[in-house]
Amino acid sequence: MAAKNTTKTTRKTTARKTSKTKTKRAAPKAKAVPRKRGKNVRGYGAGGVDTVISVEEVTRQVEAIAQDVSVKKLDALVKGEPFLQIDDLRAGYGKMQILHNLNLRVGRKQSLCLIGPNGAGKSTILHAIFGFNDIFDGQITVKANGDRRDITRLTPNQKLSQAGIAYILQDKSVFPNMTVEENLWMGGFLMDKPVESKRATERVFDKYPRLAARRKHQAKVLSGGERRLLEISRALVMEPEILLVDEPSIGLEPRFIDMVFEILHDLQHGEGKTIVMVEQNAKKGLEFADIGYVLVSGVVAIAGEGDKLLKNPEVGRLFLGG
């Protein structure tokens, strides 16, 4: 009997200790906080996972607010006569048409930024201008020596050497195992003599001491900002008048993004380059550009001065995160 009573006592004591332990460790019950729906929903690519607007939804909403963008309106955004002009362009890849009777205008020494959801046709415009895709109809012209020249069917090499158009590709277009100097020499591959490319390379080094200090370094050891500077500089070797810039901020830290846009600003305002840019960072692109186009489904949905598009509440809601 004594043994049984001892066992019962032990069990009761253990149970009381366990109960106390559980009471001490129990976490306070969290208060329910009502969730404000719609309050934090931001534009395309902003907010948390549950607040991001899908590409399909952005496309639908842009189509809903699209304006009648006439050629007359595009002409009005140009200072003087258009330097680069696109008329009723239909272009794409293989049998797939991406651009539908698209018109574009940008003046000499002006900048144009193209924004829009993925699949809107932004990079396809750059590809069409440079000759990277199939053109079904329409015309691309540049103003040269007082006359308008049709460059629609020129090859990329001809666009660079004859029409003064250079394409700055998205990230990772440098030759990683070549030195900085050798990468710049490659930028002059269309020059008649190698010595001309080397002279042009020295002019680049004079302009950008940061690259000059790394001329013998392999490109793969450069920082992200330095690689982007090298990509831009390589395009300058042929001394183009028009720069097609595809996603200059992609993959860069904020400090390098600022550096790249400062370089592009200098090329436009200091050297008189005409710039057509695709930029997913819509705020940065529109802050930089004289003109902005919002594209959707291969057409221009909205066009205006860059700073005015920044103030457009619908553009802000869909592309600027607010």
C-alpha positions as CSV (number, residue, x, y, z in Angstrom):
1,M,0.0,0.0,0.0
2,A,2.8,2.4,0.9
3,A,4.4,1.8,-2.5
4,K,1.2,2.5,-4.3
5,N,0.6,5.7,-2.3
6,T,4.1,6.9,-3.1
7,T,3.6,6.2,-6.8
8,K,0.3,8.2,-6.8
9,T,2.0,11.1,-4.9
10,T,4.9,11.2,-7.4
11,R,2.5,11.3,-10.3
12,K,0.5,14.1,-8.8
13,T,3.7,16.1,-8.1
14,T,5.0,15.5,-11.6
15,A,1.6,16.6,-13.1
16,R,1.6,19.8,-11.0
17,K,5.2,20.6,-12.1
18,T,4.3,19.9,-15.7
19,S,1.2,22.1,-15.4
20,K,3.3,25.0,-13.9
21,T,5.9,24.6,-16.6
22,K,3.4,24.8,-19.4
23,T,1.8,27.9,-17.8
24,K,5.2,29.6,-17.6
25,R,6.1,28.8,-21.2
26,A,2.7,29.6,-22.7
27,A,3.0,32.6,-25.1
28,P,0.6,35.5,-24.8
29,K,-2.2,35.3,-27.3
30,A,-1.7,37.7,-30.2
31,K,-4.3,40.3,-30.8
32,A,-6.0,40.2,-34.2
33,V,-5.1,43.2,-36.2
34,P,-7.5,44.0,-39.0
35,R,-5.9,44.1,-42.4
36,K,-6.4,47.1,-44.6
37,R,-7.0,45.8,-48.0
38,G,-5.8,47.8,-51.0
39,K,-3.9,50.3,-48.8
40,N,-0.4,48.9,-49.7
41,V,-1.1,47.8,-53.2
42,R,1.5,49.4,-55.4
43,G,2.5,49.5,-59.0
44,Y,3.9,46.9,-61.4
45,G,6.8,45.1,-59.7
46,A,6.4,46.8,-56.3
47,G,5.0,45.7,-52.9
48,G,4.9,42.3,-51.4
49,V,4.1,39.0,-53.1
50,D,0.4,39.5,-52.4
51,T,0.3,43.1,-53.7
52,V,2.2,42.8,-57.1
53,I,0.0,43.4,-60.1
54,S,0.5,40.7,-62.7
55,V,1.8,41.5,-66.1
56,E,-1.5,40.5,-67.6
57,E,-3.4,42.8,-65.3
58,V,-1.0,45.7,-66.0
59,T,-1.5,45.1,-69.7
60,R,-5.3,45.2,-69.2
61,Q,-5.2,48.4,-67.2
62,V,-2.9,50.2,-69.6
63,E,-5.1,49.2,-72.5
64,A,-8.0,50.7,-70.5
65,I,-6.3,54.1,-70.1
66,A,-4.6,54.2,-73.5
67,Q,-4.9,57.5,-75.4
68,D,-5.2,58.3,-79.1
69,V,-1.5,58.9,-79.7
70,S,-1.4,60.6,-83.1
71,V,1.7,61.3,-85.3
72,K,1.0,65.0,-84.8
73,K,1.3,64.5,-81.0
74,L,4.5,62.6,-81.4
75,D,5.9,65.3,-83.7
76,A,5.0,67.9,-81.1
77,L,7.2,66.2,-78.5
78,V,10.3,66.6,-80.7
79,K,12.4,69.7,-80.7
80,G,12.8,70.7,-84.3
81,E,12.7,68.0,-87.0
82,P,12.8,64.3,-86.0
83,F,16.3,62.9,-86.2
84,L,15.2,59.2,-85.8
85,Q,11.7,58.5,-87.2
86,I,9.6,55.3,-87.4
87,D,6.4,55.2,-89.5
88,D,3.7,52.5,-89.3
89,L,6.2,49.8,-88.4
90,R,5.1,46.1,-88.2
91,A,7.9,43.9,-86.9
92,G,8.5,40.8,-84.9
93,Y,10.3,37.4,-85.1
94,G,9.7,34.8,-87.7
95,K,5.9,34.9,-88.4
96,M,5.1,36.4,-85.0
97,Q,4.2,40.1,-85.2
98,I,5.0,42.1,-82.1
99,L,4.8,45.7,-83.2
100,H,1.6,46.9,-84.9
101,N,1.8,50.0,-87.1
102,L,4.1,51.7,-84.5
103,N,5.2,55.3,-84.9
104,L,8.2,56.9,-83.1
105,R,9.9,60.3,-83.1
106,V,13.0,61.6,-81.3
107,G,15.0,64.7,-82.1
108,R,18.7,65.2,-82.4
109,K,20.3,65.3,-79.0
110,Q,17.0,64.2,-77.3
111,S,16.4,61.2,-75.2
112,L,13.3,58.8,-75.4
113,C,12.5,56.3,-72.7
114,L,10.2,53.3,-73.5
115,I,8.4,51.7,-70.5
116,G,5.6,49.2,-70.3
117,P,4.9,45.6,-69.0
118,N,6.9,42.6,-70.1
119,G,6.0,41.6,-73.6
120,A,4.8,45.1,-74.6
121,G,7.4,45.3,-77.4
122,K,10.0,47.7,-75.9
123,S,13.1,45.7,-76.8
124,T,11.6,44.7,-80.1
125,I,11.6,48.4,-81.1
126,L,15.4,48.6,-80.4
127,H,15.9,45.3,-82.3
128,A,14.0,46.7,-85.3
129,I,15.9,49.9,-85.4
130,F,19.2,48.1,-85.3
131,G,18.2,45.3,-87.6
132,F,18.0,42.3,-85.2
133,N,14.5,41.1,-86.2
134,D,12.0,40.8,-89.0
135,I,10.3,43.9,-90.4
136,F,7.1,43.2,-92.2
137,D,6.1,46.7,-93.2
138,G,6.8,50.3,-92.4
139,Q,9.8,52.6,-92.5
140,I,12.7,53.7,-90.3
141,T,14.6,56.8,-91.3
142,V,17.3,59.1,-90.0
143,K,18.1,62.7,-90.9
144,A,21.5,62.8,-92.5
145,N,23.2,65.8,-94.3
146,G,19.9,67.6,-94.7
147,D,18.1,64.6,-96.3
148,R,16.0,61.8,-94.7
149,R,17.6,58.4,-95.3
150,D,15.7,55.1,-95.3
151,I,17.6,52.7,-93.1
152,T,14.9,50.1,-92.6
153,R,16.6,47.2,-94.4
154,L,20.2,47.9,-93.5
155,T,22.1,45.2,-91.6
156,P,23.3,45.8,-88.0
157,N,26.9,46.4,-89.3
158,Q,25.6,48.9,-91.8
159,K,23.5,50.6,-89.1
160,L,26.6,51.1,-87.0
161,S,29.1,52.0,-89.7
162,Q,26.8,54.0,-92.1
163,A,23.9,55.3,-90.0
164,G,25.8,56.0,-86.8
165,I,23.6,53.8,-84.6
166,A,25.1,51.8,-81.8
167,Y,23.3,49.2,-79.6
168,I,24.2,48.8,-76.0
169,L,23.0,45.4,-75.0
170,Q,21.7,44.3,-71.6
171,D,24.1,43.1,-68.9
172,K,26.8,40.6,-69.5
173,S,27.8,41.5,-73.1
174,V,31.5,42.0,-72.4
175,F,34.1,39.5,-73.3
176,P,35.1,38.3,-69.8
177,N,38.5,36.7,-70.6
178,M,39.6,39.7,-72.6
179,T,41.2,42.8,-71.0
180,V,39.4,46.1,-70.8
181,E,41.6,47.4,-73.6
182,E,40.9,44.4,-75.8
183,N,37.1,44.8,-75.3
184,L,37.3,48.4,-76.4
185,W,39.4,47.3,-79.5
186,M,36.5,45.0,-80.4
187,G,34.2,48.0,-80.4
188,G,36.1,49.2,-83.5
189,F,35.9,45.9,-85.4
190,L,34.3,47.7,-88.4
191,M,37.1,50.3,-88.8
192,D,39.3,50.0,-91.8
193,K,42.6,49.8,-89.8
194,P,43.3,48.4,-86.3
195,V,45.2,51.6,-85.5
196,E,42.0,53.5,-85.8
197,S,40.4,51.4,-83.2
198,K,43.3,51.8,-80.9
199,R,43.2,55.6,-81.3
200,A,39.5,55.6,-80.5
201,T,40.2,53.4,-77.4
202,E,42.7,55.9,-76.1
203,R,40.0,58.6,-76.5
204,V,37.7,56.5,-74.3
205,F,40.5,56.1,-71.7
206,D,41.1,59.8,-71.7
207,K,37.3,60.3,-71.0
208,Y,37.0,57.6,-68.4
209,P,40.1,57.3,-66.2
210,R,38.4,54.6,-64.2
211,L,38.6,52.3,-67.2
212,A,42.2,53.5,-68.0
213,A,43.4,52.4,-64.6
214,R,42.1,48.9,-65.4
215,R,43.1,48.6,-69.1
216,K,45.1,45.4,-68.6
217,H,42.6,43.8,-66.2
218,Q,40.3,41.0,-67.5
219,A,36.8,42.2,-67.8
220,K,35.5,39.4,-65.6
221,V,37.2,41.0,-62.5
222,L,35.4,44.4,-62.9
223,S,32.5,45.5,-60.7
224,G,29.0,45.6,-62.1
225,G,29.2,49.3,-62.6
226,E,32.6,49.1,-64.3
227,R,31.3,46.4,-66.7
228,R,28.4,48.6,-67.6
229,L,30.7,51.5,-68.2
230,L,32.8,49.2,-70.4
231,E,29.7,48.2,-72.4
232,I,28.8,51.8,-73.0
233,S,32.3,52.8,-73.8
234,R,32.8,50.0,-76.3
235,A,29.7,51.3,-78.2
236,L,31.4,54.8,-78.3
237,V,34.5,53.6,-80.2
238,M,32.7,54.0,-83.5
239,E,31.5,57.4,-82.5
240,P,27.8,56.9,-83.1
241,E,25.2,59.6,-83.1
242,I,22.3,57.4,-81.9
243,L,22.6,55.1,-78.8
244,L,20.1,52.3,-78.3
245,V,20.3,51.5,-74.6
246,D,18.6,48.3,-73.4
247,E,18.0,48.2,-69.6
248,P,21.0,50.2,-68.4
249,S,20.1,49.7,-64.7
250,I,19.5,45.9,-64.8
251,G,21.4,44.0,-62.2
252,L,23.2,47.1,-60.7
253,E,23.4,48.4,-57.1
254,P,21.8,51.8,-56.6
255,R,25.1,53.7,-56.5
256,F,26.1,52.2,-59.9
257,I,22.7,53.0,-61.4
258,D,23.2,56.6,-60.5
259,M,26.7,56.5,-62.1
260,V,25.4,55.0,-65.3
261,F,22.6,57.6,-65.7
262,E,25.2,60.3,-65.1
263,I,27.3,58.9,-67.9
264,L,24.3,58.8,-70.2
265,H,23.3,62.4,-69.2
266,D,26.8,63.5,-70.2
267,L,26.7,61.6,-73.5
268,Q,23.4,63.4,-74.4
269,H,24.0,66.9,-73.1
270,G,27.8,67.0,-73.3
271,E,28.4,65.1,-76.6
272,G,25.1,65.6,-78.3
273,K,24.1,61.9,-78.6
274,T,20.5,60.9,-79.3
275,I,19.4,58.2,-76.9
276,V,16.5,55.7,-77.2
277,M,16.3,53.7,-74.0
278,V,14.3,50.7,-72.6
279,E,14.2,50.9,-68.9
280,Q,12.3,48.7,-66.4
281,N,13.1,51.2,-63.6
282,A,10.4,53.5,-65.0
283,K,11.0,56.3,-62.4
284,K,14.7,56.5,-63.2
285,G,14.1,56.3,-67.0
286,L,11.4,59.0,-67.0
287,E,13.4,61.3,-64.8
288,F,16.3,61.0,-67.3
289,A,14.4,61.2,-70.6
290,D,13.0,64.2,-72.5
291,I,10.2,62.0,-73.9
292,G,8.5,58.9,-72.6
293,Y,6.3,56.3,-74.3
294,V,4.2,53.8,-72.5
295,L,3.9,50.7,-74.6
296,V,1.3,47.9,-74.5
297,S,0.8,45.0,-76.9
298,G,3.1,46.5,-79.5
299,V,1.6,50.0,-79.8
300,V,2.2,53.3,-78.0
301,A,-0.6,53.7,-75.4
302,I,0.6,57.0,-73.9
303,A,3.2,59.5,-74.9
304,G,4.4,62.7,-73.3
305,E,7.3,64.6,-71.8
306,G,9.2,62.5,-69.3
307,D,8.6,64.8,-66.3
308,K,4.8,65.0,-67.1
309,L,4.5,61.2,-67.3
310,L,6.1,61.1,-63.9
311,K,3.2,63.2,-62.6
312,N,0.6,61.1,-64.4
313,P,-1.3,59.3,-61.6
314,E,-2.2,56.3,-63.7
315,V,1.4,55.9,-64.9
316,G,2.5,56.3,-61.3
317,R,0.1,53.7,-60.0
318,L,1.1,51.1,-62.6
319,F,4.8,51.7,-63.1
320,L,6.2,54.0,-60.4
321,G,5.1,52.2,-57.3
322,G,2.5,54.6,-56.1
